[in-house]
Amino acid sequence: MKNQKDATWSPLFKEATSKDFQDFHECLDQDKRIALHDVAGSKVHAGMLARAGIISPDENHQIQGGLDQIAEEMRAGSFDWKTELEDVHTNVENRLTELVGPAGKKLHTARSRNDQVATDIRLYAREQLDLLALDLKVLINAFIDLAEKHADAIMPGFTHLQIAQPVTFGHHMMAYVEMFLRDLDRVEAARTRLNVSPLGAAALAGTGFPIDPGYSASELGFATSFANSLDAVSDRDYVIDICSAGAIIMGHLSRFSEEVILWCTPMFDFVEIGDQFCTGSSIMPQKRNPDLAELVRGKAARALGNLTFSASLMKSQPLAFNKDQQESKPPLTDTLETVRGAVRVTAQMIPSIIAKRDKMLSAAKLGYSTATDLADYLVRLGMSFRDAHHAVAAIVGLARDRALTTLSDLSLAEMQALAPLVRNDVFEILTVEGSVSSRNHKGGTAPCRVREAAQAARLNIA
């Protein structure tokens, strides 16, 4: 029979694991991310075993010291990872036994790698979600700063990417604040849902030892311990939950990035972003490409792919644990790392944005953007909205036929021929400044409301 160290799990196995299978099976690259969490969970598990009288206080003392040394080695980068040991759990236990002897072999009492890895991943994900929440708050504050700076800068608002009505650049930025506030809620909700300890569920049925899962949960900062051992070891809903939140965040970042890309083109020329977030061209000296925004837009596809992958992975798995679940780690870690990176770098780019207020104002006057204001004006004079809509459409048609830039280029008589209720004061309401100022209600685009919304958002994340 082969030497167990070289080949087999136990005397049950008569042949060594295939080398190709071993390479295919190995997951240390992913496991290194959760290594310190594995040590933390093991320290708590050992303490629980000692409290329950399952191991002696001296054995616990030895295990705690050995695990502390392992953690130091991991932080220093000197831990000797052995690929033949397959995963982080076996590597830690093997090193622990080298350090403390027989006591190290007792650590795995009343525990399985199934509840162990589930605990480690939750600890890692919880830590990363806390960091992501902080990153999102920095991003939100960056948008608020930009919105307050340009609360009165008028730009065209679009629907169907066609000029619709005037808005302010500040109001436009505050729309993204609302998106990322919802994202922050999603991140915090995902954290709440995953904050349940699976430690003690063992392989699938719990354990016959007198363990205290509540103690382990409390020591590891979980809100509670598992209610069902089968679900505890097989649940990866939190992975899908995080990938979903991440995909939505990246979708919002991608929408903003797309607008930045459009606004930087000469056809829009609304904004300019800092040199540190652009690249040039190897052949065209004039080029100034918004590559950061393009990369963020591209990485959104990765996050969507991770969501699809993680949801598909779990859809057909019978209870309880299956090796398929090893594949839930890459989409989780990639999503968290990609989203955090995109959020952080976008937050750094935003203060570099120079808003070209004159260009935006000029564009806001195009496309007959105050047509709705004219319809509302006629309604105030007693006309039904549908009739007012029809009359203004005719006025817009006349302006287009005459190739006029704005409705105010028409004479009073020309407008009265199509809408007899029009009076001399009509030209006051056809300005983009008047249009924006008139939207003076909660959630509206009037500058005072933009500033009010910005202050409320700051308080929301304080």
WOZIKA-V291114 format. One record per helix or strand. SS is the DSSP state (h for helix, s for strand). FROM is the first residue (numbers start at 0). LEN is the number of residues. If there is no record, write none. Layout:
# WOZIKA-V291114
ss = {SS & SS}
from = {FROM & FROM}
len = {LEN & LEN}
This chain:
# WOZIKA-V291114
ss = {h & h & h & h & h & h & s & s & h & s & h & s & h & h & s & h & s & s & h & h & s & h & h & h & h & h & h & h & h}
from = {18 & 27 & 56 & 82 & 87 & 112 & 153 & 161 & 168 & 195 & 212 & 223 & 228 & 236 & 270 & 274 & 278 & 288 & 290 & 322 & 353 & 356 & 370 & 384 & 406 & 411 & 425 & 431 & 446}
len = {7 & 24 & 20 & 3 & 19 & 37 & 6 & 7 & 26 & 2 & 7 & 2 & 6 & 27 & 2 & 3 & 1 & 1 & 24 & 28 & 2 & 8 & 10 & 17 & 3 & 7 & 4 & 7 & 15}
